[in-house]
Amino acid sequence: MELGERMSGPGAKLMIETLQRLEQGNVPPLAQDNSRATKAPLLKKEHGQIDWNLTAGEIFNRVRGFQPWPGAYTGFRGKKLQIWRAQLGDDSSSDASHTAGQMIIDNDNLCIACGNKTALKLLEVQMEGKRRMCTSDFLHGNRPKTGEQLLF
């Protein structure tokens, strides 16, 4: 379960409690310490394009962090492939024979070789113009081969 899903229940409860306290005047204002404030850059759609030379951990964090926008995506056979869910793969599945961005298929599992000989296991994807699906459905419908390269 992702963090957002786990926190939705406690967050909703806290929001109700806070709104009730605000209504009662029981929430003292607290000024922000501007010396500790930082600015984050605005995200652009191209920030979601995956660089497979990054480590699997870095890509995994981008997949999670860029939901719902700009999303994390790559290219597959000339079309955009959106990655909705992933997990860190078994690094033993990515060895020196696989270059970054290559598919590693084992039964209904799809891992992608990443930088520093790491691997990312894809769980849920969406081809451009298609519905969102689990990777086993993607594999059955598209029949990619181990070693096929993801690009964009």
CNS distance restraints for C-alpha pairs under 8 A (distance, minus, plus):
assign (resid   1 and name CA) (resid   5 and name CA) 6.48 0.50 0.50
assign (resid   1 and name CA) (resid   6 and name CA) 6.66 0.50 0.50
assign (resid   2 and name CA) (resid   6 and name CA) 6.38 0.50 0.50
assign (resid   3 and name CA) (resid   7 and name CA) 6.06 0.50 0.50
assign (resid   4 and name CA) (resid   8 and name CA) 6.07 0.50 0.50
assign (resid   5 and name CA) (resid   9 and name CA) 7.86 0.50 0.50
assign (resid   6 and name CA) (resid  10 and name CA) 7.96 0.50 0.50
assign (resid   7 and name CA) (resid  11 and name CA) 5.64 0.50 0.50
assign (resid   8 and name CA) (resid  12 and name CA) 6.01 0.50 0.50
assign (resid   9 and name CA) (resid  13 and name CA) 6.42 0.50 0.50
assign (resid  10 and name CA) (resid  14 and name CA) 6.13 0.50 0.50
assign (resid  11 and name CA) (resid  15 and name CA) 6.06 0.50 0.50
assign (resid  12 and name CA) (resid  16 and name CA) 6.37 0.50 0.50
assign (resid  13 and name CA) (resid  17 and name CA) 6.33 0.50 0.50
assign (resid  14 and name CA) (resid  18 and name CA) 6.00 0.50 0.50
assign (resid  15 and name CA) (resid  19 and name CA) 6.09 0.50 0.50
assign (resid  16 and name CA) (resid  20 and name CA) 6.19 0.50 0.50
assign (resid  17 and name CA) (resid  21 and name CA) 6.23 0.50 0.50
assign (resid  18 and name CA) (resid  22 and name CA) 6.08 0.50 0.50
assign (resid  18 and name CA) (resid  27 and name CA) 7.72 0.50 0.50
assign (resid  19 and name CA) (resid  23 and name CA) 6.14 0.50 0.50
assign (resid  20 and name CA) (resid  24 and name CA) 6.31 0.50 0.50
assign (resid  21 and name CA) (resid  25 and name CA) 6.04 0.50 0.50
assign (resid  21 and name CA) (resid  26 and name CA) 4.94 0.50 0.50
assign (resid  21 and name CA) (resid  27 and name CA) 5.94 0.50 0.50
assign (resid  22 and name CA) (resid  26 and name CA) 5.85 0.50 0.50
assign (resid  22 and name CA) (resid  27 and name CA) 5.52 0.50 0.50
assign (resid  33 and name CA) (resid  37 and name CA) 6.83 0.50 0.50
assign (resid  43 and name CA) (resid  47 and name CA) 6.50 0.50 0.50
assign (resid  43 and name CA) (resid  70 and name CA) 7.27 0.50 0.50
assign (resid  44 and name CA) (resid  48 and name CA) 7.73 0.50 0.50
assign (resid  44 and name CA) (resid  70 and name CA) 6.78 0.50 0.50
assign (resid  45 and name CA) (resid  49 and name CA) 7.83 0.50 0.50
assign (resid  45 and name CA) (resid  69 and name CA) 7.76 0.50 0.50
assign (resid  45 and name CA) (resid  70 and name CA) 5.05 0.50 0.50
assign (resid  45 and name CA) (resid  71 and name CA) 7.82 0.50 0.50
assign (resid  46 and name CA) (resid  70 and name CA) 7.79 0.50 0.50
assign (resid  47 and name CA) (resid  70 and name CA) 7.13 0.50 0.50
assign (resid  48 and name CA) (resid  62 and name CA) 7.65 0.50 0.50
assign (resid  48 and name CA) (resid  66 and name CA) 6.70 0.50 0.50
assign (resid  48 and name CA) (resid  70 and name CA) 5.53 0.50 0.50
assign (resid  48 and name CA) (resid  71 and name CA) 5.35 0.50 0.50
assign (resid  48 and name CA) (resid  72 and name CA) 4.36 0.50 0.50
assign (resid  48 and name CA) (resid  73 and name CA) 5.92 0.50 0.50
assign (resid  49 and name CA) (resid  72 and name CA) 5.85 0.50 0.50
assign (resid  49 and name CA) (resid  73 and name CA) 5.05 0.50 0.50
assign (resid  49 and name CA) (resid  74 and name CA) 5.79 0.50 0.50
assign (resid  49 and name CA) (resid 152 and name CA) 7.78 0.50 0.50
assign (resid  50 and name CA) (resid  59 and name CA) 7.04 0.50 0.50
assign (resid  50 and name CA) (resid  72 and name CA) 6.34 0.50 0.50
assign (resid  50 and name CA) (resid  73 and name CA) 5.86 0.50 0.50
assign (resid  50 and name CA) (resid  74 and name CA) 5.66 0.50 0.50
assign (resid  51 and name CA) (resid  59 and name CA) 7.79 0.50 0.50
assign (resid  52 and name CA) (resid  59 and name CA) 7.60 0.50 0.50
assign (resid  52 and name CA) (resid 100 and name CA) 5.25 0.50 0.50
assign (resid  52 and name CA) (resid 101 and name CA) 5.08 0.50 0.50
assign (resid  52 and name CA) (resid 113 and name CA) 7.40 0.50 0.50
assign (resid  52 and name CA) (resid 114 and name CA) 5.06 0.50 0.50
assign (resid  52 and name CA) (resid 115 and name CA) 6.33 0.50 0.50
assign (resid  53 and name CA) (resid 100 and name CA) 5.51 0.50 0.50
assign (resid  53 and name CA) (resid 101 and name CA) 7.51 0.50 0.50
assign (resid  53 and name CA) (resid 114 and name CA) 5.56 0.50 0.50
assign (resid  53 and name CA) (resid 115 and name CA) 4.20 0.50 0.50
assign (resid  53 and name CA) (resid 116 and name CA) 7.72 0.50 0.50
assign (resid  54 and name CA) (resid  58 and name CA) 6.15 0.50 0.50
assign (resid  54 and name CA) (resid  59 and name CA) 6.46 0.50 0.50
assign (resid  54 and name CA) (resid 114 and name CA) 6.19 0.50 0.50
assign (resid  54 and name CA) (resid 115 and name CA) 4.84 0.50 0.50
assign (resid  54 and name CA) (resid 116 and name CA) 7.62 0.50 0.50
assign (resid  55 and name CA) (resid  59 and name CA) 6.36 0.50 0.50
assign (resid  55 and name CA) (resid 114 and name CA) 5.44 0.50 0.50
assign (resid  55 and name CA) (resid 115 and name CA) 4.54 0.50 0.50
assign (resid  55 and name CA) (resid 116 and name CA) 5.93 0.50 0.50
assign (resid  55 and name CA) (resid 117 and name CA) 7.79 0.50 0.50
assign (resid  55 and name CA) (resid 118 and name CA) 6.02 0.50 0.50
assign (resid  55 and name CA) (resid 119 and name CA) 7.72 0.50 0.50
assign (resid  56 and name CA) (resid  60 and name CA) 5.89 0.50 0.50
assign (resid  56 and name CA) (resid  88 and name CA) 6.31 0.50 0.50
assign (resid  56 and name CA) (resid  89 and name CA) 7.67 0.50 0.50
assign (resid  56 and name CA) (resid 113 and name CA) 7.97 0.50 0.50
assign (resid  56 and name CA) (resid 114 and name CA) 5.55 0.50 0.50
assign (resid  56 and name CA) (resid 115 and name CA) 6.98 0.50 0.50
assign (resid  56 and name CA) (resid 118 and name CA) 5.50 0.50 0.50
assign (resid  56 and name CA) (resid 119 and name CA) 5.38 0.50 0.50
assign (resid  56 and name CA) (resid 120 and name CA) 5.13 0.50 0.50
assign (resid  57 and name CA) (resid  61 and name CA) 6.22 0.50 0.50
assign (resid  57 and name CA) (resid  88 and name CA) 6.59 0.50 0.50
assign (resid  57 and name CA) (resid 120 and name CA) 7.87 0.50 0.50
assign (resid  58 and name CA) (resid  62 and name CA) 6.40 0.50 0.50
assign (resid  59 and name CA) (resid  63 and name CA) 6.17 0.50 0.50
assign (resid  59 and name CA) (resid 120 and name CA) 7.83 0.50 0.50
assign (resid  60 and name CA) (resid  64 and name CA) 6.41 0.50 0.50
assign (resid  60 and name CA) (resid  86 and name CA) 6.53 0.50 0.50
assign (resid  60 and name CA) (resid  87 and name CA) 6.50 0.50 0.50
assign (resid  60 and name CA) (resid  88 and name CA) 6.79 0.50 0.50
assign (resid  60 and name CA) (resid 120 and name CA) 7.16 0.50 0.50
assign (resid  61 and name CA) (resid  65 and name CA) 5.80 0.50 0.50
assign (resid  62 and name CA) (resid  66 and name CA) 5.62 0.50 0.50
assign (resid  62 and name CA) (resid  72 and name CA) 6.87 0.50 0.50
assign (resid  63 and name CA) (resid  67 and name CA) 6.75 0.50 0.50
assign (resid  63 and name CA) (resid  71 and name CA) 6.79 0.50 0.50
assign (resid  63 and name CA) (resid  72 and name CA) 5.21 0.50 0.50
assign (resid  63 and name CA) (resid  83 and name CA) 6.91 0.50 0.50
assign (resid  63 and name CA) (resid  84 and name CA) 6.90 0.50 0.50
assign (resid  63 and name CA) (resid  85 and name CA) 7.01 0.50 0.50
assign (resid  63 and name CA) (resid  86 and name CA) 7.33 0.50 0.50
assign (resid  64 and name CA) (resid  85 and name CA) 7.46 0.50 0.50
assign (resid  66 and name CA) (resid  70 and name CA) 5.57 0.50 0.50
assign (resid  66 and name CA) (resid  71 and name CA) 4.77 0.50 0.50
assign (resid  66 and name CA) (resid  72 and name CA) 6.26 0.50 0.50
assign (resid  67 and name CA) (resid  71 and name CA) 5.10 0.50 0.50
assign (resid  67 and name CA) (resid  72 and name CA) 7.61 0.50 0.50
assign (resid  67 and name CA) (resid  84 and name CA) 7.73 0.50 0.50
assign (resid  71 and name CA) (resid  82 and name CA) 7.10 0.50 0.50
assign (resid  71 and name CA) (resid  83 and name CA) 7.47 0.50 0.50
assign (resid  71 and name CA) (resid  84 and name CA) 7.55 0.50 0.50
assign (resid  72 and name CA) (resid  82 and name CA) 5.95 0.50 0.50
assign (resid  72 and name CA) (resid  83 and name CA) 5.57 0.50 0.50
assign (resid  72 and name CA) (resid  84 and name CA) 7.27 0.50 0.50
assign (resid  73 and name CA) (resid  80 and name CA) 6.66 0.50 0.50
assign (resid  73 and name CA) (resid  81 and name CA) 5.48 0.50 0.50
assign (resid  73 and name CA) (resid  82 and name CA) 4.28 0.50 0.50
assign (resid  73 and name CA) (resid  83 and name CA) 5.60 0.50 0.50
assign (resid  74 and name CA) (resid  80 and name CA) 5.89 0.50 0.50
assign (resid  74 and name CA) (resid  81 and name CA) 5.24 0.50 0.50
assign (resid  74 and name CA) (resid  82 and name CA) 6.55 0.50 0.50
assign (resid  74 and name CA) (resid  83 and name CA) 7.80 0.50 0.50
assign (resid  74 and name CA) (resid 150 and name CA) 6.51 0.50 0.50
assign (resid  74 and name CA) (resid 151 and name CA) 5.82 0.50 0.50
assign (resid  74 and name CA) (resid 152 and name CA) 5.47 0.50 0.50
assign (resid  75 and name CA) (resid  79 and name CA) 5.45 0.50 0.50
assign (resid  75 and name CA) (resid  80 and name CA) 4.69 0.50 0.50
assign (resid  75 and name CA) (resid  81 and name CA) 5.44 0.50 0.50
assign (resid  75 and name CA) (resid 150 and name CA) 5.46 0.50 0.50
assign (resid  75 and name CA) (resid 151 and name CA) 4.42 0.50 0.50
assign (resid  75 and name CA) (resid 152 and name CA) 4.10 0.50 0.50
assign (resid  76 and name CA) (resid  80 and name CA) 6.27 0.50 0.50
assign (resid  76 and name CA) (resid  81 and name CA) 6.05 0.50 0.50
assign (resid  76 and name CA) (resid 149 and name CA) 7.56 0.50 0.50
assign (resid  76 and name CA) (resid 150 and name CA) 5.28 0.50 0.50
assign (resid  76 and name CA) (resid 151 and name CA) 6.26 0.50 0.50
assign (resid  76 and name CA) (resid 152 and name CA) 7.34 0.50 0.50
assign (resid  77 and name CA) (resid 150 and name CA) 7.81 0.50 0.50
assign (resid  78 and name CA) (resid 152 and name CA) 7.26 0.50 0.50
assign (resid  79 and name CA) (resid 127 and name CA) 7.15 0.50 0.50
assign (resid  79 and name CA) (resid 128 and name CA) 6.07 0.50 0.50
assign (resid  79 and name CA) (resid 152 and name CA) 7.86 0.50 0.50
assign (resid  80 and name CA) (resid 127 and name CA) 6.12 0.50 0.50
assign (resid  80 and name CA) (resid 128 and name CA) 5.15 0.50 0.50
assign (resid  80 and name CA) (resid 152 and name CA) 7.27 0.50 0.50
assign (resid  81 and name CA) (resid 125 and name CA) 6.77 0.50 0.50
assign (resid  81 and name CA) (resid 126 and name CA) 5.70 0.50 0.50
assign (resid  81 and name CA) (resid 127 and name CA) 4.62 0.50 0.50
assign (resid  81 and name CA) (resid 128 and name CA) 6.08 0.50 0.50
assign (resid  82 and name CA) (resid 125 and name CA) 5.55 0.50 0.50
assign (resid  82 and name CA) (resid 126 and name CA) 5.00 0.50 0.50
assign (resid  82 and name CA) (resid 127 and name CA) 6.32 0.50 0.50
assign (resid  82 and name CA) (resid 128 and name CA) 7.50 0.50 0.50
assign (resid  83 and name CA) (resid 122 and name CA) 7.27 0.50 0.50
assign (resid  83 and name CA) (resid 124 and name CA) 6.33 0.50 0.50
assign (resid  83 and name CA) (resid 125 and name CA) 4.58 0.50 0.50
assign (resid  83 and name CA) (resid 126 and name CA) 6.57 0.50 0.50
assign (resid  84 and name CA) (resid 123 and name CA) 7.65 0.50 0.50
assign (resid  84 and name CA) (resid 124 and name CA) 5.32 0.50 0.50
assign (resid  84 and name CA) (resid 125 and name CA) 5.42 0.50 0.50
assign (resid  84 and name CA) (resid 126 and name CA) 7.45 0.50 0.50
assign (resid  85 and name CA) (resid 122 and name CA) 6.38 0.50 0.50
assign (resid  85 and name CA) (resid 123 and name CA) 5.20 0.50 0.50
assign (resid  85 and name CA) (resid 124 and name CA) 4.89 0.50 0.50
assign (resid  85 and name CA) (resid 125 and name CA) 7.02 0.50 0.50
assign (resid  86 and name CA) (resid 120 and name CA) 6.82 0.50 0.50
assign (resid  86 and name CA) (resid 121 and name CA) 5.55 0.50 0.50
assign (resid  86 and name CA) (resid 122 and name CA) 4.38 0.50 0.50
assign (resid  86 and name CA) (resid 123 and name CA) 4.92 0.50 0.50
assign (resid  86 and name CA) (resid 124 and name CA) 6.85 0.50 0.50
assign (resid  87 and name CA) (resid 120 and name CA) 6.09 0.50 0.50
assign (resid  87 and name CA) (resid 121 and name CA) 5.27 0.50 0.50
assign (resid  87 and name CA) (resid 122 and name CA) 6.58 0.50 0.50
assign (resid  87 and name CA) (resid 123 and name CA) 7.24 0.50 0.50
assign (resid  88 and name CA) (resid 119 and name CA) 6.61 0.50 0.50
assign (resid  88 and name CA) (resid 120 and name CA) 4.90 0.50 0.50
assign (resid  88 and name CA) (resid 121 and name CA) 5.86 0.50 0.50
assign (resid  89 and name CA) (resid  93 and name CA) 7.59 0.50 0.50
assign (resid  89 and name CA) (resid 111 and name CA) 6.58 0.50 0.50
assign (resid  89 and name CA) (resid 118 and name CA) 7.44 0.50 0.50
assign (resid  89 and name CA) (resid 119 and name CA) 4.88 0.50 0.50
assign (resid  89 and name CA) (resid 120 and name CA) 4.61 0.50 0.50
assign (resid  89 and name CA) (resid 121 and name CA) 4.79 0.50 0.50
assign (resid  90 and name CA) (resid  94 and name CA) 7.76 0.50 0.50
assign (resid  90 and name CA) (resid 118 and name CA) 7.71 0.50 0.50
assign (resid  90 and name CA) (resid 119 and name CA) 6.40 0.50 0.50
assign (resid  90 and name CA) (resid 120 and name CA) 7.90 0.50 0.50
assign (resid  91 and name CA) (resid  95 and name CA) 7.66 0.50 0.50
assign (resid  91 and name CA) (resid 117 and name CA) 6.76 0.50 0.50
assign (resid  91 and name CA) (resid 118 and name CA) 4.82 0.50 0.50
assign (resid  91 and name CA) (resid 119 and name CA) 5.31 0.50 0.50
assign (resid  92 and name CA) (resid 118 and name CA) 7.90 0.50 0.50
assign (resid  93 and name CA) (resid 104 and name CA) 7.30 0.50 0.50
assign (resid  93 and name CA) (resid 111 and name CA) 7.69 0.50 0.50
assign (resid  93 and name CA) (resid 113 and name CA) 8.00 0.50 0.50
assign (resid  93 and name CA) (resid 119 and name CA) 6.82 0.50 0.50
assign (resid  94 and name CA) (resid  98 and name CA) 6.13 0.50 0.50
assign (resid  94 and name CA) (resid 104 and name CA) 7.70 0.50 0.50
assign (resid  94 and name CA) (resid 112 and name CA) 7.84 0.50 0.50
assign (resid  94 and name CA) (resid 113 and name CA) 5.41 0.50 0.50
assign (resid  94 and name CA) (resid 114 and name CA) 7.71 0.50 0.50
assign (resid  94 and name CA) (resid 117 and name CA) 5.62 0.50 0.50
assign (resid  94 and name CA) (resid 118 and name CA) 5.88 0.50 0.50
assign (resid  94 and name CA) (resid 119 and name CA) 5.65 0.50 0.50
assign (resid  95 and name CA) (resid 117 and name CA) 5.81 0.50 0.50
assign (resid  96 and name CA) (resid 117 and name CA) 6.88 0.50 0.50
assign (resid  98 and name CA) (resid 102 and name CA) 6.24 0.50 0.50
assign (resid  98 and name CA) (resid 113 and name CA) 6.28 0.50 0.50
assign (resid  98 and name CA) (resid 147 and name CA) 7.03 0.50 0.50
assign (resid  99 and name CA) (resid 113 and name CA) 6.28 0.50 0.50
assign (resid  99 and name CA) (resid 114 and name CA) 7.39 0.50 0.50
assign (resid 100 and name CA) (resid 112 and name CA) 7.50 0.50 0.50
assign (resid 100 and name CA) (resid 113 and name CA) 4.90 0.50 0.50
assign (resid 100 and name CA) (resid 114 and name CA) 4.53 0.50 0.50
assign (resid 100 and name CA) (resid 115 and name CA) 5.73 0.50 0.50
assign (resid 101 and name CA) (resid 112 and name CA) 5.80 0.50 0.50
assign (resid 101 and name CA) (resid 113 and name CA) 5.37 0.50 0.50
assign (resid 101 and name CA) (resid 114 and name CA) 6.08 0.50 0.50
assign (resid 101 and name CA) (resid 149 and name CA) 5.55 0.50 0.50
assign (resid 101 and name CA) (resid 150 and name CA) 5.10 0.50 0.50
assign (resid 101 and name CA) (resid 151 and name CA) 7.08 0.50 0.50
assign (resid 102 and name CA) (resid 112 and name CA) 5.60 0.50 0.50
assign (resid 102 and name CA) (resid 113 and name CA) 5.39 0.50 0.50
assign (resid 102 and name CA) (resid 146 and name CA) 7.34 0.50 0.50
assign (resid 102 and name CA) (resid 147 and name CA) 5.04 0.50 0.50
assign (resid 102 and name CA) (resid 148 and name CA) 5.48 0.50 0.50
assign (resid 102 and name CA) (resid 149 and name CA) 4.44 0.50 0.50
assign (resid 102 and name CA) (resid 150 and name CA) 6.13 0.50 0.50
assign (resid 103 and name CA) (resid 110 and name CA) 6.80 0.50 0.50
assign (resid 103 and name CA) (resid 111 and name CA) 5.98 0.50 0.50
assign (resid 103 and name CA) (resid 112 and name CA) 4.73 0.50 0.50
assign (resid 103 and name CA) (resid 113 and name CA) 6.56 0.50 0.50
assign (resid 103 and name CA) (resid 145 and name CA) 7.20 0.50 0.50
assign (resid 103 and name CA) (resid 146 and name CA) 5.17 0.50 0.50
assign (resid 103 and name CA) (resid 147 and name CA) 5.16 0.50 0.50
assign (resid 103 and name CA) (resid 148 and name CA) 5.43 0.50 0.50
assign (resid 103 and name CA) (resid 149 and name CA) 6.26 0.50 0.50
assign (resid 103 and name CA) (resid 150 and name CA) 7.25 0.50 0.50
assign (resid 104 and name CA) (resid 110 and name CA) 5.92 0.50 0.50
assign (resid 104 and name CA) (resid 111 and name CA) 5.03 0.50 0.50
assign (resid 104 and name CA) (resid 112 and name CA) 5.82 0.50 0.50
assign (resid 104 and name CA) (resid 113 and name CA) 7.10 0.50 0.50
assign (resid 104 and name CA) (resid 145 and name CA) 7.83 0.50 0.50
assign (resid 104 and name CA) (resid 146 and name CA) 4.75 0.50 0.50
assign (resid 104 and name CA) (resid 147 and name CA) 6.32 0.50 0.50
assign (resid 105 and name CA) (resid 109 and name CA) 5.79 0.50 0.50
assign (resid 105 and name CA) (resid 110 and name CA) 4.84 0.50 0.50
assign (resid 105 and name CA) (resid 111 and name CA) 6.39 0.50 0.50
assign (resid 105 and name CA) (resid 145 and name CA) 6.97 0.50 0.50
assign (resid 105 and name CA) (resid 146 and name CA) 5.27 0.50 0.50
assign (resid 106 and name CA) (resid 110 and name CA) 6.65 0.50 0.50
assign (resid 108 and name CA) (resid 135 and name CA) 7.24 0.50 0.50
assign (resid 108 and name CA) (resid 136 and name CA) 4.86 0.50 0.50
assign (resid 108 and name CA) (resid 139 and name CA) 6.94 0.50 0.50
assign (resid 109 and name CA) (resid 121 and name CA) 7.38 0.50 0.50
assign (resid 109 and name CA) (resid 122 and name CA) 7.76 0.50 0.50
assign (resid 109 and name CA) (resid 135 and name CA) 7.08 0.50 0.50
assign (resid 109 and name CA) (resid 136 and name CA) 6.72 0.50 0.50
assign (resid 110 and name CA) (resid 121 and name CA) 5.77 0.50 0.50
assign (resid 110 and name CA) (resid 122 and name CA) 5.76 0.50 0.50
assign (resid 110 and name CA) (resid 123 and name CA) 7.78 0.50 0.50
assign (resid 110 and name CA) (resid 135 and name CA) 6.77 0.50 0.50
assign (resid 110 and name CA) (resid 136 and name CA) 7.97 0.50 0.50
assign (resid 110 and name CA) (resid 139 and name CA) 7.88 0.50 0.50
assign (resid 111 and name CA) (resid 119 and name CA) 6.09 0.50 0.50
assign (resid 111 and name CA) (resid 120 and name CA) 5.30 0.50 0.50
assign (resid 111 and name CA) (resid 121 and name CA) 4.14 0.50 0.50
assign (resid 111 and name CA) (resid 122 and name CA) 6.00 0.50 0.50
assign (resid 112 and name CA) (resid 119 and name CA) 5.45 0.50 0.50
assign (resid 112 and name CA) (resid 120 and name CA) 5.22 0.50 0.50
assign (resid 112 and name CA) (resid 121 and name CA) 6.39 0.50 0.50
assign (resid 112 and name CA) (resid 122 and name CA) 7.56 0.50 0.50
assign (resid 113 and name CA) (resid 117 and name CA) 6.88 0.50 0.50
assign (resid 113 and name CA) (resid 118 and name CA) 6.16 0.50 0.50
assign (resid 113 and name CA) (resid 119 and name CA) 4.64 0.50 0.50
assign (resid 113 and name CA) (resid 120 and name CA) 6.69 0.50 0.50
assign (resid 114 and name CA) (resid 118 and name CA) 5.13 0.50 0.50
assign (resid 114 and name CA) (resid 119 and name CA) 5.24 0.50 0.50
assign (resid 114 and name CA) (resid 120 and name CA) 6.90 0.50 0.50
assign (resid 122 and name CA) (resid 135 and name CA) 6.57 0.50 0.50
assign (resid 123 and name CA) (resid 134 and name CA) 5.79 0.50 0.50
assign (resid 123 and name CA) (resid 135 and name CA) 5.40 0.50 0.50
assign (resid 124 and name CA) (resid 132 and name CA) 7.02 0.50 0.50
assign (resid 124 and name CA) (resid 133 and name CA) 5.55 0.50 0.50
assign (resid 124 and name CA) (resid 134 and name CA) 4.32 0.50 0.50
assign (resid 124 and name CA) (resid 135 and name CA) 5.39 0.50 0.50
assign (resid 125 and name CA) (resid 132 and name CA) 5.78 0.50 0.50
assign (resid 125 and name CA) (resid 133 and name CA) 5.60 0.50 0.50
assign (resid 125 and name CA) (resid 134 and name CA) 6.30 0.50 0.50
assign (resid 125 and name CA) (resid 135 and name CA) 6.33 0.50 0.50
assign (resid 125 and name CA) (resid 138 and name CA) 7.45 0.50 0.50
assign (resid 126 and name CA) (resid 130 and name CA) 6.27 0.50 0.50
assign (resid 126 and name CA) (resid 131 and name CA) 5.90 0.50 0.50
assign (resid 126 and name CA) (resid 132 and name CA) 4.38 0.50 0.50
assign (resid 126 and name CA) (resid 133 and name CA) 6.09 0.50 0.50
assign (resid 127 and name CA) (resid 131 and name CA) 7.15 0.50 0.50
assign (resid 127 and name CA) (resid 132 and name CA) 7.44 0.50 0.50
assign (resid 133 and name CA) (resid 137 and name CA) 6.30 0.50 0.50
assign (resid 133 and name CA) (resid 138 and name CA) 6.58 0.50 0.50
assign (resid 134 and name CA) (resid 138 and name CA) 6.51 0.50 0.50
assign (resid 135 and name CA) (resid 139 and name CA) 5.96 0.50 0.50
assign (resid 136 and name CA) (resid 140 and name CA) 6.19 0.50 0.50
assign (resid 137 and name CA) (resid 141 and name CA) 6.03 0.50 0.50
assign (resid 138 and name CA) (resid 142 and name CA) 5.93 0.50 0.50
assign (resid 138 and name CA) (resid 143 and name CA) 7.81 0.50 0.50
assign (resid 139 and name CA) (resid 143 and name CA) 5.16 0.50 0.50
assign (resid 139 and name CA) (resid 144 and name CA) 6.41 0.50 0.50
assign (resid 144 and name CA) (resid 148 and name CA) 6.74 0.50 0.50
